Amino acid sequence: MNGLPLLAPLFLLFEIWQLVMSERYLGIKQIARGADPREMGPGEVVSFFWASSLMLYAAWTLSLLASPQSRAEALGLIATTVVAYTVRRNCGLKWILVVLTFEGSIRIGLVSTVAVMAWRRI
């Protein structure tokens, strides 16, 4: 058995953290204030860990393609990323949080499925 799906709970926590951070920087309060999230972004340390985590997450997702029991979920994660990125690039600031929340819920469902399948096999 491939051990990569056993890392799913870690990436599940990362997905939840991303939703919290999205609300913090793109939330209703910021939209009501008219704040631009690019001007008040996270500090360098948080940005470093966030970017590093995104790269690890992408590598993990791509490596899941080698695992037959989680290949469908990996394809779902990749498809969700591509579609959501395209939508986010073409929508206004007021809709980005909606897209991120919808994307996050799909991703959390897919990663949860990988976690349950992996832990049941132990």
N, CA, C and O atoms as a MOPAC input file, in Angstrom:
PM7 MOZYME 1SCF
protein

 N      0.83400 1    -1.18700 1     0.00000 1
 C      0.00000 1     0.00000 1     0.00000 1
 C      0.87700 1     1.24900 1     0.00000 1
 O      1.88900 1     1.30200 1     0.70000 1
 N      0.49900 1     2.22500 1    -0.76500 1
 C      1.17800 1     3.50200 1    -0.83800 1
 C      0.82900 1     4.30900 1     0.41900 1
 O     -0.34300 1     4.40900 1     0.78200 1
 N      1.83100 1     4.88100 1     1.07800 1
 C      1.60300 1     5.62400 1     2.31600 1
 C      1.17800 1     7.06600 1     2.12100 1
 O      0.83500 1     7.73800 1     3.09300 1
 N      1.19000 1     7.55900 1     0.89400 1
 C      0.83700 1     8.95700 1     0.65600 1
 C     -0.58800 1     9.32100 1     1.06700 1
 O     -0.79200 1    10.41400 1     1.59700 1
 N     -1.57500 1     8.46700 1     0.85100 1
 C     -2.92200 1     8.83800 1     1.30400 1
 C     -3.03300 1     9.02700 1     2.81700 1
 O     -3.97100 1     9.66900 1     3.28900 1
 N     -2.09200 1     8.47800 1     3.57800 1
 C     -2.13300 1     8.64500 1     5.02700 1
 C     -1.84200 1    10.08600 1     5.45100 1
 O     -2.09400 1    10.45300 1     6.59900 1
 N     -1.31800 1    10.90200 1     4.54000 1
 C     -1.06200 1    12.31600 1     4.82800 1
 C     -2.30600 1    13.17900 1     4.65000 1
 O     -2.25100 1    14.38600 1     4.88700 1
 N     -3.40800 1    12.59700 1     4.24600 1
 C     -4.63400 1    13.35300 1     3.96300 1
 C     -5.12300 1    14.18700 1     5.14900 1
 O     -5.55100 1    15.32000 1     4.93100 1
 N     -5.08500 1    13.69100 1     6.40000 1
 C     -5.54200 1    14.55100 1     7.50400 1
 C     -4.73700 1    15.84300 1     7.63700 1
 O     -5.28700 1    16.88000 1     8.00700 1
 N     -3.45900 1    15.78500 1     7.34200 1
 C     -2.63100 1    16.98400 1     7.37900 1
 C     -3.11600 1    18.00200 1     6.34300 1
 O     -3.21900 1    19.19200 1     6.64000 1
 N     -3.41000 1    17.53700 1     5.14300 1
 C     -3.87300 1    18.44300 1     4.09800 1
 C     -5.33000 1    18.85400 1     4.30900 1
 O     -5.75900 1    19.89000 1     3.80100 1
 N     -6.07600 1    18.06700 1     5.04000 1
 C     -7.43300 1    18.45600 1     5.42000 1
 C     -7.37500 1    19.66200 1     6.36500 1
 O     -8.14600 1    20.61100 1     6.22000 1
 N     -6.46800 1    19.61500 1     7.31800 1
 C     -6.27400 1    20.76700 1     8.21000 1
 C     -5.81100 1    21.99500 1     7.42700 1
 O     -6.22500 1    23.11600 1     7.72300 1
 N     -4.95900 1    21.78200 1     6.43700 1
 C     -4.50200 1    22.88700 1     5.59400 1
 C     -5.66500 1    23.50900 1     4.84100 1
 O     -5.73600 1    24.73300 1     4.73100 1
 N     -6.56900 1    22.70900 1     4.32400 1
 C     -7.73800 1    23.23400 1     3.60500 1
 C     -8.61600 1    24.07700 1     4.52700 1
 O     -9.09500 1    25.14100 1     4.13300 1
 N     -8.82200 1    23.60700 1     5.73700 1
 C     -9.62900 1    24.37300 1     6.69300 1
 C     -8.93300 1    25.68700 1     7.02600 1
 O     -9.57500 1    26.73500 1     7.11200 1
 N     -7.61000 1    25.62400 1     7.21300 1
 C     -6.84600 1    26.83600 1     7.49600 1
 C     -6.96600 1    27.82500 1     6.33600 1
 O     -7.08500 1    29.02900 1     6.56300 1
 N     -6.93700 1    27.33500 1     5.11600 1
 C     -7.07900 1    28.22100 1     3.95200 1
 C     -8.43500 1    28.90900 1     3.93600 1
 O     -8.52300 1    30.08500 1     3.58200 1
 N     -9.48700 1    28.20200 1     4.31200 1
 C    -10.81200 1    28.82700 1     4.35400 1
 C    -10.86200 1    29.92600 1     5.41100 1
 O    -11.44600 1    30.98600 1     5.18400 1
 N    -10.25300 1    29.67500 1     6.56000 1
 C    -10.21900 1    30.68500 1     7.61800 1
 C     -9.43800 1    31.91800 1     7.14900 1
 O     -9.87800 1    33.04900 1     7.35100 1
 N     -8.29400 1    31.69600 1     6.53000 1
 C     -7.47800 1    32.81200 1     6.03900 1
 C     -8.19900 1    33.57100 1     4.91800 1
 O     -8.08700 1    34.79400 1     4.82700 1
 N     -8.92400 1    32.86200 1     4.08200 1
 C     -9.68100 1    33.52000 1     3.01400 1
 C    -10.72200 1    34.45600 1     3.59700 1
 O    -10.89200 1    35.58200 1     3.12800 1
 N    -11.41400 1    33.98600 1     4.61700 1
 C    -12.42000 1    34.83200 1     5.26000 1
 C    -11.75800 1    36.03700 1     5.91500 1
 O    -12.30900 1    37.13800 1     5.90000 1
 N    -10.59800 1    35.83100 1     6.48000 1
 C     -9.91000 1    36.93000 1     7.15300 1
 C     -9.49100 1    38.02500 1     6.17500 1
 O     -9.63900 1    39.21000 1     6.47300 1
 N     -8.97500 1    37.64100 1     5.02100 1
 C     -8.45800 1    38.62600 1     4.08400 1
 C     -9.42900 1    39.01500 1     2.97400 1
 O     -9.26200 1    40.06400 1     2.35200 1
 N    -10.42400 1    38.20100 1     2.71900 1
 C    -11.38200 1    38.50400 1     1.64500 1
 C    -12.82000 1    38.51700 1     2.14000 1
 O    -13.75000 1    38.48700 1     1.33500 1
 N    -13.01100 1    38.56200 1     3.44300 1
 C    -14.32800 1    38.41800 1     4.03800 1
 C    -15.24200 1    39.60300 1     3.84700 1
 O    -14.88100 1    40.60600 1     3.23000 1
 N    -16.42300 1    39.46400 1     4.38500 1
 C    -17.47500 1    40.46900 1     4.23900 1
 C    -17.05700 1    41.79100 1     4.87000 1
 O    -17.36800 1    42.85700 1     4.33900 1
 N    -16.35400 1    41.73200 1     6.00000 1
 C    -15.91100 1    42.97100 1     6.64500 1
 C    -14.94700 1    43.74900 1     5.74700 1
 O    -15.02700 1    44.97500 1     5.66600 1
 N    -14.04500 1    43.04600 1     5.07800 1
 C    -13.09900 1    43.72000 1     4.18800 1
 C    -13.80800 1    44.27600 1     2.95000 1
 O    -13.47100 1    45.35700 1     2.46800 1
 N    -14.77900 1    43.53800 1     2.44900 1
 C    -15.53400 1    44.01500 1     1.29000 1
 C    -16.33700 1    45.25400 1     1.67300 1
 O    -16.40200 1    46.21100 1     0.90300 1
 N    -16.95000 1    45.24400 1     2.86300 1
 C    -17.72700 1    46.39400 1     3.32500 1
 C    -16.84600 1    47.62200 1     3.53300 1
 O    -17.28100 1    48.74600 1     3.28100 1
 N    -15.60100 1    47.41500 1     3.99600 1
 C    -14.66100 1    48.52300 1     4.17600 1
 C    -14.09700 1    49.01800 1     2.86100 1
 O    -13.56400 1    50.12500 1     2.78600 1
 N    -14.21100 1    48.21000 1     1.83200 1
 C    -13.62700 1    48.56200 1     0.54200 1
 C    -12.12600 1    48.33800 1     0.52100 1
 O    -11.41200 1    48.94300 1    -0.27900 1
 N    -11.64400 1    47.46400 1     1.40600 1
 C    -10.20700 1    47.19800 1     1.50800 1
 C     -9.75300 1    46.29200 1     0.37500 1
 O    -10.47300 1    45.39100 1    -0.05300 1
 N     -8.55600 1    46.55000 1    -0.09400 1
 C     -7.95100 1    45.71600 1    -1.12800 1
 C     -7.06100 1    44.69100 1    -0.43000 1
 O     -6.10400 1    45.06900 1     0.24700 1
 N     -7.36200 1    43.40100 1    -0.58300 1
 C     -6.58100 1    42.38400 1     0.13300 1
 C     -5.11400 1    42.34700 1    -0.26900 1
 O     -4.28300 1    41.84600 1     0.48800 1
 N     -4.78500 1    42.86300 1    -1.43300 1
 C     -3.38600 1    42.87500 1    -1.85600 1
 C     -2.56600 1    43.87600 1    -1.04500 1
 O     -1.34600 1    43.74400 1    -0.94700 1
 N     -3.23000 1    44.87400 1    -0.46400 1
 C     -2.53000 1    45.87300 1     0.33900 1
 C     -2.33300 1    45.44100 1     1.78500 1
 O     -1.45100 1    45.96300 1     2.46600 1
 N     -3.13700 1    44.49600 1     2.26700 1
 C     -3.05200 1    44.09200 1     3.67000 1
 C     -2.76500 1    42.60400 1     3.81500 1
 O     -3.21400 1    41.97300 1     4.77200 1
 N     -2.03900 1    42.05700 1     2.89600 1
 C     -1.75100 1    40.62500 1     2.89500 1
 C     -1.02500 1    40.15500 1     4.14900 1
 O     -0.61300 1    40.96700 1     4.97700 1
 N     -0.87400 1    38.85900 1     4.28200 1
 C     -0.19800 1    38.31000 1     5.45300 1
 C      1.29000 1    38.67600 1     5.45100 1
 O      1.84300 1    39.08700 1     4.43100 1
 N      1.90900 1    38.52100 1     6.59800 1
 C      3.32800 1    38.81300 1     6.72300 1
 C      4.18400 1    37.81700 1     5.94800 1
 O      3.68200 1    36.84800 1     5.37800 1
 N      5.47400 1    38.07900 1     5.94400 1
 C      6.39200 1    37.24000 1     5.16900 1
 C      6.44300 1    35.80200 1     5.66800 1
 O      6.50600 1    34.87200 1     4.86500 1
 N      6.41800 1    35.61000 1     6.97300 1
 C      6.50300 1    34.25200 1     7.53300 1
 C      5.27100 1    33.44300 1     7.15100 1
 O      5.38500 1    32.29900 1     6.71000 1
 N      4.09600 1    34.03700 1     7.32000 1
 C      2.85900 1    33.34500 1     6.96000 1
 C      2.83300 1    33.07300 1     5.46300 1
 O      2.43800 1    31.98800 1     5.03400 1
 N      3.24900 1    34.04800 1     4.67000 1
 C      3.28000 1    33.86400 1     3.21200 1
 C      4.22200 1    32.74000 1     2.81500 1
 O      3.91400 1    31.95200 1     1.92100 1
 N      5.37300 1    32.66500 1     3.48000 1
 C      6.32500 1    31.60000 1     3.18200 1
 C      5.71900 1    30.22900 1     3.47300 1
 O      5.79000 1    29.32800 1     2.63700 1
 N      5.12200 1    30.06900 1     4.66000 1
 C      4.54300 1    28.77300 1     5.01400 1
 C      3.34600 1    28.44000 1     4.13700 1
 O      3.12900 1    27.27700 1     3.79600 1
 N      2.57100 1    29.45100 1     3.77300 1
 C      1.41200 1    29.22000 1     2.91700 1
 C      1.86300 1    28.76400 1     1.53200 1
 O      1.34100 1    27.78600 1     0.99800 1
 N      2.82600 1    29.46700 1     0.95200 1
 C      3.33100 1    29.09700 1    -0.38000 1
 C      4.00500 1    27.72900 1    -0.35300 1
 O      3.82400 1    26.92300 1    -1.26500 1
 N      4.77900 1    27.47200 1     0.69100 1
 C      5.43100 1    26.16200 1     0.82400 1
 C      4.39800 1    25.04800 1     0.95400 1
 O      4.53400 1    23.98300 1     0.35200 1
 N      3.37300 1    25.31000 1     1.74100 1
 C      2.31400 1    24.30600 1     1.91400 1
 C      1.56700 1    24.05900 1     0.60900 1
 O      1.20000 1    22.92400 1     0.30500 1
 N      1.34300 1    25.11700 1    -0.16100 1
 C      0.68300 1    24.95000 1    -1.45700 1
 C      1.51700 1    24.09200 1    -2.40400 1
 O      0.98200 1    23.26400 1    -3.14100 1
 N      2.82400 1    24.29600 1    -2.37600 1
 C      3.69300 1    23.47700 1    -3.23800 1
 C      3.70800 1    22.01800 1    -2.78400 1
 O      3.66600 1    21.10700 1    -3.61100 1
 N      3.76800 1    21.79900 1    -1.47500 1
 C      3.70900 1    20.42600 1    -0.95600 1
 C      2.36500 1    19.77300 1    -1.28600 1
 O      2.30500 1    18.59700 1    -1.64400 1
 N      1.29900 1    20.55000 1    -1.16000 1
 C     -0.03900 1    20.04900 1    -1.45300 1
 C     -0.14800 1    19.65500 1    -2.92800 1
 O     -0.71500 1    18.61200 1    -3.25400 1
 N      0.39100 1    20.48400 1    -3.80900 1
 C      0.35900 1    20.17500 1    -5.24200 1
 C      1.17000 1    18.91500 1    -5.53900 1
 O      0.73900 1    18.06100 1    -6.31500 1
 N      2.33900 1    18.80300 1    -4.92400 1
 C      3.17000 1    17.60800 1    -5.13100 1
 C      2.46000 1    16.36700 1    -4.59500 1
 O      2.50400 1    15.30800 1    -5.22000 1
 N      1.80800 1    16.49400 1    -3.44600 1
 C      1.07300 1    15.36100 1    -2.86000 1
 C     -0.08000 1    14.95500 1    -3.77900 1
 O     -0.29700 1    13.76700 1    -4.02100 1
 N     -0.81100 1    15.93500 1    -4.28400 1
 C     -1.93500 1    15.64600 1    -5.17300 1
 C     -1.46300 1    14.92700 1    -6.42900 1
 O     -2.07100 1    13.94200 1    -6.84900 1
 N     -0.39100 1    15.41300 1    -7.02600 1
 C      0.13600 1    14.76400 1    -8.22700 1
 C      0.64900 1    13.35500 1    -7.91900 1
 O      0.49300 1    12.44600 1    -8.73400 1
 N      1.25400 1    13.17400 1    -6.75600 1
 C      1.75700 1    11.84400 1    -6.40400 1
 C      0.62100 1    10.87200 1    -6.09200 1
 O      0.80400 1     9.66000 1    -6.19600 1
 N     -0.54800 1    11.38800 1    -5.71300 1
 C     -1.70500 1    10.51000 1    -5.48000 1
 C     -2.16300 1     9.82600 1    -6.76900 1
 O     -2.83000 1     8.79300 1    -6.72600 1
 N     -1.80600 1    10.39900 1    -7.89700 1
 C     -2.17200 1     9.77900 1    -9.17800 1
 C     -1.54400 1     8.39300 1    -9.32200 1
 O     -2.06000 1     7.55500 1   -10.06200 1
 N     -0.44100 1     8.14800 1    -8.62400 1
 C      0.22800 1     6.84600 1    -8.69300 1
 C     -0.45100 1     5.79900 1    -7.82400 1
 O     -0.17800 1     4.60600 1    -7.95700 1
 N     -1.32200 1     6.23400 1    -6.94700 1
 C     -2.02100 1     5.32300 1    -6.04500 1
 C     -3.39600 1     4.98800 1    -6.63500 1
 O     -4.25100 1     5.86800 1    -6.73300 1
 N     -3.62100 1     3.72400 1    -7.03000 1
 C     -4.88600 1     3.37700 1    -7.68800 1
 C     -6.13400 1     3.66800 1    -6.84500 1
 O     -7.16600 1     4.05100 1    -7.39500 1
 N     -6.05700 1     3.49300 1    -5.52400 1
 C     -7.25400 1     3.68500 1    -4.70800 1
 C     -7.63200 1     5.15900 1    -4.53900 1
 O     -8.76300 1     5.45600 1    -4.15500 1
 N     -6.71400 1     6.08300 1    -4.81500 1
 C     -7.02300 1     7.50500 1    -4.64900 1
 C     -6.86600 1     8.30700 1    -5.94200 1
 O     -6.84800 1     9.53700 1    -5.91400 1
 N     -6.75500 1     7.62500 1    -7.04700 1
 C     -6.54500 1     8.31100 1    -8.32900 1
 C     -7.73700 1     9.19300 1    -8.71300 1
 O     -7.54400 1    10.30100 1    -9.21600 1
 N     -8.94700 1     8.72300 1    -8.48600 1
 C    -10.13300 1     9.50400 1    -8.85300 1
 C    -10.20900 1    10.79900 1    -8.03700 1
 O    -10.55200 1    11.85700 1    -8.56500 1
 N     -9.88500 1    10.70000 1    -6.74800 1
 C     -9.91200 1    11.88800 1    -5.90800 1
 C     -8.81800 1    12.87100 1    -6.32000 1
 O     -9.03100 1    14.08300 1    -6.30500 1
 N     -7.64700 1    12.34600 1    -6.68800 1
 C     -6.55700 1    13.21400 1    -7.15400 1
 C     -6.96900 1    13.95200 1    -8.42600 1
 O     -6.70800 1    15.14700 1    -8.56200 1
 N     -7.60300 1    13.25400 1    -9.34300 1
 C     -8.09200 1    13.90500 1   -10.56300 1
 C     -9.14800 1    14.95700 1   -10.23100 1
 O     -9.19300 1    16.01800 1   -10.85300 1
 N     -9.99500 1    14.65700 1    -9.24800 1
 C    -10.99500 1    15.62600 1    -8.80100 1
 C    -10.36200 1    16.87000 1    -8.20300 1
 O    -10.81800 1    17.98500 1    -8.45800 1
 N     -9.30700 1    16.68600 1    -7.40400 1
 C     -8.60000 1    17.82900 1    -6.82200 1
 C     -7.95400 1    18.68400 1    -7.90600 1
 O     -8.00900 1    19.91200 1    -7.85000 1
 N     -7.34900 1    18.03800 1    -8.88100 1
 C     -6.70700 1    18.77700 1    -9.97300 1
 C     -7.75300 1    19.52800 1   -10.79500 1
 O     -7.56200 1    20.69700 1   -11.12900 1
 N     -8.84800 1    18.86100 1   -11.11800 1
 C     -9.91400 1    19.50900 1   -11.89800 1
 C    -10.52500 1    20.68200 1   -11.12200 1
 O    -10.80000 1    21.73200 1   -11.70200 1
 N    -10.73500 1    20.50400 1    -9.83100 1
 C    -11.27900 1    21.57200 1    -9.00300 1
 C    -10.34400 1    22.77300 1    -8.99800 1
 O    -10.79400 1    23.91500 1    -9.09200 1
 N     -9.05500 1    22.52000 1    -8.89100 1
 C     -8.07300 1    23.60900 1    -8.89400 1
 C     -8.10600 1    24.37400 1   -10.20800 1
 O     -8.11700 1    25.60500 1   -10.21200 1
 N     -8.12100 1    23.65900 1   -11.31200 1
 C     -8.09900 1    24.31000 1   -12.62600 1
 C     -9.36200 1    25.13100 1   -12.85000 1
 O     -9.28700 1    26.28200 1   -13.27900 1
 N    -10.51200 1    24.55100 1   -12.56300 1
 C    -11.77700 1    25.26100 1   -12.79300 1
 C    -11.89600 1    26.46900 1   -11.86100 1
 O    -12.24500 1    27.56300 1   -12.30600 1
 N    -11.61000 1    26.27800 1   -10.58400 1
 C    -11.74400 1    27.37400 1    -9.62000 1
 C    -10.75400 1    28.49900 1    -9.91300 1
 O    -11.10100 1    29.67300 1    -9.78400 1
 N     -9.54100 1    28.16100 1   -10.30100 1
 C     -8.56100 1    29.18900 1   -10.64300 1
 C     -9.05100 1    30.01400 1   -11.82700 1
 O     -8.93400 1    31.23900 1   -11.82600 1
 N     -9.59100 1    29.35300 1   -12.82000 1
 C    -10.12000 1    30.05300 1   -13.98900 1
 C    -11.26600 1    30.98200 1   -13.60200 1
 O    -11.32400 1    32.12200 1   -14.06100 1
 N    -12.17200 1    30.50000 1   -12.76400 1
 C    -13.30200 1    31.32800 1   -12.33500 1
 C    -12.81100 1    32.50800 1   -11.50100 1
 O    -13.26800 1    33.63400 1   -11.69600 1
 N    -11.88400 1    32.26000 1   -10.57100 1
 C    -11.36200 1    33.33900 1    -9.72300 1
 C    -10.66600 1    34.41800 1   -10.53500 1
 O    -10.76400 1    35.60100 1   -10.20600 1
 N     -9.97000 1    34.02900 1   -11.58000 1
 C     -9.26900 1    35.01200 1   -12.40700 1
 C    -10.23800 1    35.91000 1   -13.17300 1
 O     -9.87300 1    37.01300 1   -13.58100 1
 N    -11.46600 1    35.44400 1   -13.36800 1
 C    -12.41800 1    36.18300 1   -14.19500 1
 C    -13.57400 1    36.79500 1   -13.42200 1
 O    -14.48500 1    37.35300 1   -14.03200 1
 N    -13.56300 1    36.70600 1   -12.10200 1
 C    -14.67500 1    37.29300 1   -11.34200 1
 C    -14.17300 1    38.47700 1   -10.52200 1
 O    -12.97100 1    38.65100 1   -10.31900 1
 N    -15.10800 1    39.27300 1   -10.06300 1
 C    -14.76700 1    40.44300 1    -9.26200 1
 C    -14.42000 1    40.07300 1    -7.83200 1
 O    -14.61100 1    38.93300 1    -7.40700 1
 N    -13.90900 1    41.04500 1    -7.10000 1
 C    -13.47200 1    40.83300 1    -5.72800 1
 C    -14.60100 1    40.33400 1    -4.83400 1
 O    -14.36500 1    39.53400 1    -3.92800 1
 N    -15.81600 1    40.79400 1    -5.07800 1
 C    -16.94200 1    40.39400 1    -4.23500 1
 C    -17.29600 1    38.91700 1    -4.38600 1
 O    -17.90400 1    38.34300 1    -3.48300 1
 N    -16.93600 1    38.29600 1    -5.48700 1
 C    -17.28400 1    36.89000 1    -5.72000 1
 C    -16.15400 1    35.92300 1    -5.39700 1
 O    -16.36500 1    34.71100 1    -5.38300 1
 N    -14.96300 1    36.44100 1    -5.13800 1
 C    -13.82500 1    35.55300 1    -4.90100 1
 C    -14.03600 1    34.70300 1    -3.65300 1
 O    -13.72900 1    33.51100 1    -3.66300 1
 N    -14.55500 1    35.29700 1    -2.57900 1
 C    -14.78200 1    34.51700 1    -1.36100 1
 C    -15.80100 1    33.41000 1    -1.59300 1
 O    -15.66600 1    32.31700 1    -1.04400 1
 N    -16.81500 1    33.68400 1    -2.39700 1
 C    -17.81500 1    32.65900 1    -2.71100 1
 C    -17.15300 1    31.51100 1    -3.47000 1
 O    -17.38400 1    30.34300 1    -3.15700 1
 N    -16.34200 1    31.83400 1    -4.45200 1
 C    -15.65500 1    30.81100 1    -5.23600 1
 C    -14.69100 1    30.01800 1    -4.35600 1
 O    -14.63700 1    28.79100 1    -4.44200 1
 N    -13.92600 1    30.71800 1    -3.50700 1
 C    -12.99000 1    30.03400 1    -2.61400 1
 C    -13.70500 1    29.11000 1    -1.63400 1
 O    -13.22100 1    28.01600 1    -1.34400 1
 N    -14.83900 1    29.53900 1    -1.13100 1
 C    -15.60000 1    28.70200 1    -0.19500 1
 C    -16.14100 1    27.46500 1    -0.90000 1
 O    -16.07200 1    26.36000 1    -0.36100 1
 N    -16.67400 1    27.64300 1    -2.08900 1
 C    -17.18100 1    26.50900 1    -2.84800 1
 C    -16.04600 1    25.55000 1    -3.21000 1
 O    -16.18700 1    24.33400 1    -3.08100 1
 N    -14.92400 1    26.10700 1    -3.66300 1
 C    -13.75900 1    25.28800 1    -3.99700 1
 C    -13.25800 1    24.53700 1    -2.76300 1
 O    -12.94900 1    23.34800 1    -2.83100 1
 N    -13.18400 1    25.23800 1    -1.64800 1
 C    -12.72300 1    24.60700 1    -0.40700 1
 C    -13.61800 1    23.47300 1     0.04700 1
 O    -13.13300 1    22.45300 1     0.53600 1
 N    -14.92600 1    23.64400 1    -0.11000 1
 C    -15.83700 1    22.57300 1     0.30200 1
 C    -15.67700 1    21.33400 1    -0.57300 1
 O    -15.75300 1    20.21100 1    -0.07500 1
 N    -15.45800 1    21.52600 1    -1.85500 1
 C    -15.22200 1    20.38500 1    -2.74500 1
 C    -13.91000 1    19.69800 1    -2.37900 1
 O    -13.84100 1    18.47200 1    -2.29700 1
 N    -12.87000 1    20.50400 1    -2.15900 1
 C    -11.57200 1    19.94600 1    -1.81500 1
 C    -11.61300 1    19.20500 1    -0.47900 1
 O    -11.02900 1    18.12900 1    -0.34800 1
 N    -12.29600 1    19.77400 1     0.50700 1
 C    -12.40000 1    19.11600 1     1.81600 1
 C    -13.11000 1    17.77800 1     1.66400 1
 O    -12.71500 1    16.79700 1     2.29400 1
 N    -14.13500 1    17.72300 1     0.84900 1
 C    -14.82300 1    16.45100 1     0.60500 1
 C    -13.91500 1    15.41900 1    -0.03800 1
 O    -13.91400 1    14.25500 1     0.36400 1
 N    -13.14600 1    15.83300 1    -1.03000 1
 C    -12.24500 1    14.89900 1    -1.71100 1
 C    -11.11400 1    14.42900 1    -0.80400 1
 O    -10.79400 1    13.24000 1    -0.77500 1
 N    -10.51000 1    15.35300 1    -0.06500 1
 C     -9.41800 1    14.97300 1     0.84100 1
 C     -9.94700 1    14.10700 1     1.98300 1
 O     -9.26100 1    13.19000 1     2.43400 1
 N    -11.15600 1    14.39100 1     2.45100 1
 C    -11.76400 1    13.55000 1     3.49500 1
 C    -11.96500 1    12.12600 1     2.99300 1
 O    -11.74900 1    11.16600 1     3.73200 1
 N    -12.37500 1    11.99300 1     1.75000 1
 C    -12.55100 1    10.66700 1     1.16700 1
 C    -11.23200 1     9.91200 1     1.12100 1
 O    -11.18100 1     8.72500 1     1.43900 1
 N    -10.17300 1    10.59500 1     0.72700 1
 C     -8.84200 1     9.96500 1     0.70300 1
 C     -8.44300 1     9.54900 1     2.11000 1
 O     -7.91000 1     8.45700 1     2.30500 1
 N     -8.69700 1    10.40900 1     3.09400 1
 C     -8.33100 1    10.09200 1     4.47900 1
 C     -9.08400 1     8.88100 1     4.99100 1
 O     -8.48900 1     7.99500 1     5.60600 1
 N    -10.37700 1     8.83000 1     4.74600 1
 C    -11.17900 1     7.69900 1     5.22400 1
 C    -10.72900 1     6.40600 1     4.55500 1
 O    -10.59100 1     5.38000 1     5.22100 1
 N    -10.50100 1     6.44400 1     3.25300 1
 C    -10.04700 1     5.23100 1     2.54800 1
 C     -8.69500 1     4.76700 1     3.07000 1
 O     -8.47900 1     3.56900 1     3.25400 1
 N     -7.79000 1     5.69800 1     3.30900 1
 C     -6.44500 1     5.33200 1     3.76900 1
 C     -6.48100 1     4.75700 1     5.17100 1
 O     -5.82500 1     3.75100 1     5.44200 1
 N     -7.22100 1     5.36400 1     6.04600 1
 C     -7.23700 1     4.90300 1     7.44000 1
 C     -8.03100 1     3.60900 1     7.59500 1
 O     -7.78600 1     2.85600 1     8.53800 1
 N     -8.96700 1     3.33500 1     6.70400 1
 C     -9.68600 1     2.05700 1     6.75400 1
 C     -8.79000 1     0.90200 1     6.33100 1
 O     -9.00000 1    -0.23500 1     6.75300 1
 N     -7.80500 1     1.18200 1     5.51000 1
 C     -6.90600 1     0.12800 1     5.01700 1
 C     -5.85100 1    -0.26500 1     6.04000 1
 O     -5.18500 1    -1.29000 1     5.89300 1
 N     -5.70600 1     0.54100 1     7.06100 1
 C     -4.68400 1     0.22400 1     8.08100 1
 C     -5.14400 1    -0.94100 1     8.94500 1
 O     -4.42700 1    -1.35500 1     9.85600 1

